[in-house]
Amino acid sequence: MRTNFYLILIVTSVLSFLTSSCFAQKSSGGVFVLGGIHQTHETAKYYTYERMGEIYQQLKPDVLCVETQPQQCSSRIG
């Protein structure tokens, strides 16, 4: 039963991503959430770091928030 839940969740997520990229339109603003798959982008066939960069360039965000680890931040930020 739990396996079916995860399978449905994965299929729904993939379909949502593919549908949204197929019907991309110019936006007049709003909030976009682009999920990351961490190091898996390095081996992913379609959702690579390069593809994420293309999506960011299409969206042209005014503000970009990212998840990161404290050790990856500059020590001058405080």
PAZAPA-4460 file (N, C-alpha, C; in steps of 0.05 Angstrom, whole numbers, plus 32768, in hexadecimal, padded with zeros to 4 digits):
% residues 78
    n_x    n_y    n_z   ca_x   ca_y   ca_z    c_x    c_y    c_z   seq   type   mol
   8011   7FE8   8000   8000   8000   8000   8011   8019   8000     1      M     A
   8026   8019   8011   8038   8030   8012   8047   8034   7FF8     2      R     A
   804E   801E   7FEB   805D   801F   7FD2   804B   802D   7FBC     3      T     A
   8031   8026   7FBC   801F   8033   7FA9   801E   8051   7FAE     4      N     A
   801E   8059   7FC7   801D   8076   7FCD   8035   8084   7FC1     5      F     A
   804D   8079   7FC5   8065   8086   7FBB   8065   8085   7F9D     6      Y     A
   805C   8070   7F91   805B   806E   7F74   8048   8084   7F68     7      L     A
   8031   8086   7F74   801E   809B   7F6C   8029   80B7   7F70     8      I     A
   8037   80BB   7F86   8044   80D5   7F8B   8059   80DC   7F76     9      L     A
   8069   80C9   7F6F   807E   80CD   7F5B   8072   80D2   7F40    10      I     A
   805F   80C2   7F38   8052   80C5   7F1D   8044   80E0   7F1C    11      V     A
   8036   80E8   7F31   8029   8102   7F31   803D   8119   7F2F    12      T     A
   8053   8117   7F3D   8067   812C   7F3C   8073   812E   7F20    13      S     A
   807A   8118   7F14   8086   8118   7EF9   8072   8123   7EE5    14      V     A
   8059   811B   7EE6   8045   8125   7ED4   8040   8143   7ED7    15      L     A
   8040   814C   7EF0   803D   8169   7EF5   8053   8179   7EE9    16      S     A
   806C   816F   7EEC   8083   817C   7EE1   8082   817D   7EC3    17      F     A
   807C   8166   7EB7   807B   8165   7E9A   8065   8176   7E8E    18      L     A
   804E   8176   7E9B   8037   8186   7E92   803D   81A4   7E94    19      T     A
   8049   81AC   7EAA   804F   81C9   7EAD   8064   81D2   7E99    20      S     A
   8078   81C1   7E93   808C   81C9   7E80   8081   81C9   7E63    21      S     A
   806D   81B9   7E5D   8062   81B8   7E42   8050   81D0   7E3D    22      C     A
   8044   81DB   7E52   8031   81F1   7E4E   803C   820A   7E5B    23      F     A
   8056   820E   7E5A   8063   8225   7E65   8059   823F   7E58    24      A     A
   8052   8252   7E68   8049   826C   7E5E   8057   8282   7E6C    25      Q     A
   8056   829A   7E61   8061   82B1   7E6F   8050   82B6   7E87    26      K     A
   805D   82BB   7E9D   804F   82C1   7EB6   8050   82DE   7EBC    27      S     A
   803B   82E8   7EC9   803A   8303   7ED2   8044   8306   7EEF    28      S     A
   804F   82F1   7EF9   805A   82F1   7F14   8050   82D9   7F24    29      G     A
   8057   82D8   7F3C   804F   82C2   7F4D   8067   82B4   7F59    30      G     A
   8062   829E   7F66   8076   828E   7F74   8079   8274   7F65    31      V     A
   8091   826C   7F5F   8096   8253   7F52   80A8   8242   7F65    32      F     A
   80A1   8229   7F68   80B1   8217   7F78   80BD   8202   7F65    33      V     A
   80D7   8201   7F64   80E4   81EE   7F53   80F4   81DB   7F64    34      L     A
   80EA   81C2   7F66   80F7   81AF   7F77   8112   81A5   7F6E    35      G     A
   8123   81A0   7F80   813D   8196   7F7A   8140   8179   7F83    36      G     A
   8150   816A   7F76   8155   814E   7F7E   8172   814A   7F86    37      I     A
   817E   815F   7F90   8199   815F   7F9B   81AD   8153   7F88    38      H     A
   81BF   8141   7F91   81D4   8137   7F80   81C9   8125   7F6A    39      Q     A
   81B0   811D   7F6B   81A4   810C   7F57   81A3   811A   7F3C    40      T     A
   81A4   8135   7F3B   81A5   8144   7F22   81BD   813C   7F11    41      H     A
   81D2   8134   7F1F   81EB   812C   7F11   81E7   8114   7EFF    42      E     A
   81D5   8102   7F07   81D1   80E9   7EF8   81B6   80E8   7EEA    43      T     A
   81A5   80FC   7EEF   818A   80FC   7EE3   818B   80FF   7EC5    44      A     A
   8179   80F1   7EB8   8178   80F2   7E9B   816C   810C   7E90    45      K     A
   8157   8116   7E9C   8149   812D   7E92   814B   8145   7EA5    46      Y     A
   8149   8141   7EBF   8148   8157   7ED2   8164   815D   7EDD    47      Y     A
   8175   8166   7ECB   8191   816B   7ED2   8195   8187   7EDD    48      T     A
   81AD   818C   7EE7   81B3   81A8   7EF0   81B0   81BB   7ED8    49      Y     A
   81B8   81B3   7EC1   81B5   81C4   7EA9   8197   81CB   7EA4    50      E     A
   8186   81B7   7EA6   8169   81BC   7EA2   815E   81CE   7EB7    51      R     A
   8167   81CB   7ED0   815E   81DE   7EE5   8167   81FA   7EDE    52      M     A
   817F   81FD   7ED4   8188   8218   7ECC   8177   8224   7EB6    53      G     A
   8170   8213   7EA2   815E   821D   7E8D   8143   8226   7E98    54      E     A
   8139   8217   7EAB   811F   821F   7EB6   8121   8239   7EC5    55      I     A
   8137   823D   7ED5   813B   8256   7EE3   813E   826D   7ECF    56      Y     A
   814B   8269   7EB9   814E   827E   7EA5   8134   8285   7E98    57      Q     A
   8122   8271   7E94   8108   8276   7E88   80F7   8286   7E9C    58      Q     A
   80F8   8280   7EB5   80E8   828D   7EC9   80F1   82AA   7ECF    59      L     A
   810B   82AE   7ECC   8117   82C8   7ED2   810D   82D4   7EED    60      K     A
   8113   82C6   7F03   8109   82CE   7F1D   8116   82E8   7F27    61      P     A
   8106   82F8   7F36   8110   830F   7F43   811F   8307   7F5C    62      D     A
   8116   82F2   7F69   8122   82E7   7F81   8125   82C9   7F7E    63      V     A
   813B   82BE   7F86   8140   82A1   7F84   8149   8298   7FA0    64      L     A
   8139   8285   7FAB   8140   827A   7FC5   8149   825D   7FC0    65      C     A
   815E   8255   7FCD   8168   8239   7FC9   816E   822D   7FE5    66      V     A
   816C   8212   7FE5   8173   8203   7FFD   8191   81FE   7FFB    67      E     A
   819F   8202   8011   81BB   81FD   8012   81C4   81F5   802E    68      T     A
   81DC   81ED   8031   81E8   81E5   804A   81F8   81FD   8055    69      Q     A
   81F9   8201   8070   8208   8217   807B   8225   8219   8072    70      P     A
   8232   8202   806E   824E   8202   8066   8252   820C   804A    71      Q     A
   823C   820E   8039   823E   8217   801E   823A   8236   801C    72      Q     A
   8234   8242   8033   822F   825F   8033   8249   826D   803B    73      C     A
   824B   8286   8031   8263   8296   8038   8263   829D   8056    74      S     A
   827A   829D   8062   827C   82A4   807E   8275   82C1   8084    75      S     A
   8274   82D2   806E   826D   82EE   8072   824F   82F2   8076    76      R     A
   823F   82DE   8070   8222   82E0   8074   821C   82DA   8091    77      I     A
   820D   82EB   809E   8209   82E5   80BA   81F1   82F2   80C6    78      G     A
***
